[in-house]
Amino acid sequence: MMKYATATLGSMVAMALALGACVTKIDPTSPQTRELPEGRPCPPATGMISDCESNNKTNFIQGRGGYWYTYLDTKNNGGSDIWPTAGALGGTFEMSEGGANGTAHCARMKGTVGSADIVYAGMGMNFVDPKGWYDASKYGGIAFWAKKNSPESTGHVRLKVPDVQTDEDGKLCHQCFNDHGIDMDLTTEWVYYVVPWRAMHQEDWGPKDGGIDPSKIYGMQFQCNEKGAKFDISVDEIQFVGCK
């Protein structure tokens, strides 16, 4: 990892985009990742995406401002259920009490993943409203706190960051929804995750693109797709890191 510590953030992002699917292996929970240029915290007034202290809104700063939502496999009749109720079913997201580091609130979802061929349930946010892409190229990645809320909950969660190449609104995707991100195994304790752009990868299905484009990202999601699994997941203090 030390060879990256001396490189500039711009050169690392350019290298990641040039290499495409050649993703750098980085431990998002390691203190060393926090010391990388692209992993260091930004000032809250610049980097905070959502501190989860508004009922369903993100932080309206740096040209950002969107809303939280939940979603699930209703179009595929997957059989999943989720709380807060998904927007497609008329629900409105609401924050839950008990955030990371003693804060008042967090974003929480709970339910059960279905057992059909294609199943998923998740929560997420858009960076702007009405939905559109946001230029996050001046940042090095994303950080957040996350945990599962009971031993019975699955800890298998995927962070997904839709960009112009994978979101259907970008009108470029060969296989939409195969977003760049990472797979996590959450514990019952709050853990801080730092995920540089160059550590994000697509899942092992469908056509691949040339790597995430941080200059045109739509938002981020936390998704469960383990068939039949119960989930109860919280995240908090979602923020950009690695300010140039």
C-alpha distance (Angstrom), angle and dihedral (degrees) to the residues before:
residue distance angle dihedral
M1 . . .
M2 3.80 . .
K3 3.77 93.3 .
Y4 3.81 89.0 65.3
A5 3.77 93.3 50.6
T6 3.80 91.2 71.5
A7 3.80 95.9 45.5
T8 3.77 122.1 93.0
L9 3.77 118.9 -108.7
G10 3.80 91.5 -119.5
S11 3.78 93.0 54.6
M12 3.80 91.9 48.3
V13 3.79 93.1 51.8
A14 3.81 90.9 46.7
M15 3.80 90.4 49.6
A16 3.80 91.7 49.7
L17 3.79 92.1 51.4
A18 3.80 92.0 46.3
L19 3.79 92.8 50.6
G20 3.80 92.0 48.5
A21 3.79 108.8 -177.9
C22 3.83 91.7 16.9
V23 3.80 95.1 102.5
T24 3.79 122.6 -172.3
K25 3.80 114.4 -121.5
I26 3.79 107.3 -123.7
D27 3.81 129.5 165.1
P28 3.83 104.1 -129.9
T29 3.81 92.0 -158.8
S30 3.81 97.0 49.9
P31 3.83 119.5 110.3
Q32 3.82 86.5 -137.3
T33 3.80 89.9 64.1
R34 3.80 89.5 56.7
E35 3.81 89.1 56.5
L36 3.81 94.7 55.1
P37 3.82 113.4 103.5
E38 3.80 89.5 -114.7
G39 3.81 93.0 47.1
R40 3.78 102.2 51.9
P41 3.81 117.7 110.2
C42 3.80 120.4 -98.9
P43 3.81 121.5 -140.5
P44 3.84 108.2 -82.1
A45 3.79 90.5 -120.1
T46 3.80 88.9 59.9
G47 3.78 108.3 29.2
M48 3.81 108.0 32.8
I49 3.80 111.6 113.3
S50 3.80 98.4 173.6
D51 3.79 129.0 -8.8
C52 3.84 87.5 -177.6
E53 3.80 92.8 -127.3
S54 3.81 93.8 118.3
N55 3.79 117.9 74.3
N56 3.79 97.8 -112.0
K57 3.81 105.3 -22.2
T58 3.79 132.6 103.5
N59 3.82 120.5 -133.7
F60 3.81 111.2 -74.5
I61 3.82 99.5 -136.0
Q62 3.81 138.2 115.7
G63 3.80 92.2 20.6
R64 3.81 92.0 -54.7
G65 3.78 127.8 120.5
G66 3.78 126.7 142.3
Y67 3.78 143.5 135.0
W68 3.80 138.6 -100.0
Y69 3.81 121.4 -119.6
T70 3.80 142.4 166.9
Y71 3.79 125.7 -132.0
L72 3.80 139.5 -178.4
D73 3.79 145.1 177.4
T74 3.81 98.9 -75.0
K75 3.82 93.5 131.9
N76 3.80 90.1 55.4
N77 3.82 94.8 42.9
G78 3.78 86.6 -124.3
G79 3.79 94.8 158.6
S80 3.81 98.0 -128.7
D81 3.80 122.4 143.7
I82 3.78 130.1 -159.1
W83 3.79 143.6 -176.6
P84 3.02 128.1 -117.7
T85 3.79 87.4 49.1
A86 3.80 113.1 -103.3
G87 3.78 117.7 -102.3
A88 3.80 90.2 -123.3
L89 3.81 86.9 63.3
G90 3.79 94.3 47.6
G91 3.80 98.9 -92.1
T92 3.80 129.6 140.6
F93 3.79 121.3 -148.5
E94 3.80 119.4 -113.3
M95 3.78 129.9 -172.8
S96 3.81 122.1 -119.7
E97 3.78 130.8 -134.7
G98 3.79 121.8 -101.7
G99 3.80 115.4 53.0
A100 3.79 132.5 -173.2
N101 3.80 119.6 -75.4
G102 3.78 93.1 14.5
T103 3.81 96.5 -56.9
A104 3.79 117.3 148.6
H105 3.79 102.2 -118.3
C106 3.80 145.3 23.3
A107 3.79 138.2 -177.9
R108 3.80 109.2 -99.0
M109 3.79 135.7 -180.0
K110 3.79 129.8 -178.7
G111 3.78 137.1 174.9
T112 3.78 142.5 93.6
V113 3.80 129.8 -67.1
G114 3.81 113.9 -127.9
S115 3.80 127.4 -121.3
A116 3.83 103.3 -126.9
D117 3.81 124.1 113.8
I118 3.81 94.1 -91.1
V119 3.80 114.5 34.7
Y120 3.80 135.6 161.2
A121 3.78 142.9 143.5
G122 3.76 128.0 -174.0
M123 3.77 152.1 143.3
G124 3.76 129.2 -124.1
M125 3.77 148.9 145.1
N126 3.78 139.8 -126.0
F127 3.80 118.7 -128.2
V128 3.81 95.2 -138.4
D129 3.78 136.1 23.6
P130 2.98 124.8 -108.4
K131 3.80 86.8 39.2
G132 3.79 114.6 -93.0
W133 3.78 139.3 132.0
Y134 3.79 123.3 -74.0
D135 3.81 126.7 -149.1
A136 3.82 106.1 -124.3
S137 3.80 95.8 159.3
K138 3.80 91.4 116.7
Y139 3.81 88.6 66.7
G140 3.80 129.7 70.5
G141 3.79 99.9 -141.1
I142 3.79 145.5 -55.9
A143 3.81 133.3 -68.4
F144 3.81 133.3 -171.3
W145 3.80 145.5 151.9
A146 3.81 118.6 -108.6
K147 3.79 142.2 171.5
K148 3.79 143.7 156.0
N149 3.79 114.2 -111.3
S150 3.80 101.2 -139.6
P151 3.82 139.0 21.1
E152 3.82 88.7 -115.3
S153 3.81 92.0 61.5
T154 3.77 120.3 91.9
G155 3.78 113.3 -113.4
H156 3.80 93.2 -155.9
V157 3.80 105.5 112.4
R158 3.78 131.6 153.0
L159 3.80 124.3 -145.2
K160 3.81 107.9 -143.7
V161 3.81 125.2 -168.7
P162 3.83 110.5 -170.9
D163 3.79 113.7 -151.7
V164 3.79 134.4 179.0
Q165 3.82 89.7 -81.7
T166 3.82 97.3 53.6
D167 3.81 106.5 27.6
E168 3.79 113.2 86.6
D169 3.81 90.4 -133.4
G170 3.81 88.4 65.0
K171 3.83 89.1 65.0
L172 3.81 90.6 -146.8
C173 3.80 105.0 90.2
H174 3.80 120.7 115.6
Q175 3.82 88.3 -168.7
C176 3.79 109.5 17.7
F177 3.82 123.3 -146.9
N178 3.82 96.0 28.3
D179 3.77 88.3 120.6
H180 3.78 126.9 -178.6
G181 3.78 115.3 -105.7
I182 3.80 144.1 103.7
D183 3.80 137.4 -86.0
M184 3.80 117.0 -122.4
D185 3.80 138.0 -167.7
L186 3.78 104.5 -150.1
T187 3.81 124.2 -156.3
T188 3.81 131.1 -153.2
E189 3.82 89.7 -98.5
W190 3.79 125.7 76.1
V191 3.83 109.3 -98.8
Y192 3.80 127.1 -172.6
Y193 3.83 115.1 -129.1
V194 3.81 124.5 -163.6
V195 3.81 113.9 -169.7
P196 3.83 117.7 -177.5
W197 3.80 116.9 -156.9
R198 3.81 90.6 -112.3
A199 3.82 91.0 58.4
M200 3.82 93.2 57.9
H201 3.80 119.4 100.3
Q202 3.78 140.1 174.6
E203 3.79 123.0 -111.2
D204 3.77 121.8 -96.3
W205 3.80 97.6 -95.3
G206 3.79 136.8 80.1
P207 3.81 130.1 8.1
K208 3.80 117.8 -33.3
D209 3.78 129.0 -136.9
G210 3.79 131.3 -149.1
G211 3.80 98.5 -81.6
I212 3.79 131.3 -74.2
D213 3.81 117.3 -44.0
P214 3.83 104.5 -143.7
S215 3.80 90.7 -173.7
K216 3.82 89.9 70.1
I217 3.79 112.9 34.1
Y218 3.79 124.5 146.1
G219 3.79 102.9 -158.4
M220 3.77 140.5 -70.1
Q221 3.79 137.9 -86.4
F222 3.80 140.0 -164.8
Q223 3.80 109.9 -146.0
C224 3.82 137.7 -175.3
N225 3.80 119.7 -160.9
E226 3.81 103.9 160.2
K227 3.82 103.8 130.5
G228 3.78 114.5 -113.1
A229 3.81 93.6 -0.6
K230 3.77 124.0 142.1
F231 3.80 112.9 -135.1
D232 3.79 134.9 -167.1
I233 3.81 108.7 170.6
S234 3.81 133.9 171.0
V235 3.81 131.0 -169.6
D236 3.79 130.6 -179.8
E237 3.80 145.6 173.6
I238 3.81 95.3 28.6
Q239 3.78 110.3 -171.5
F240 3.78 146.9 156.9
V241 3.81 116.4 -107.5
G242 3.78 135.9 -167.0
C243 3.80 99.7 50.0
K244 3.80 111.2 -164.5
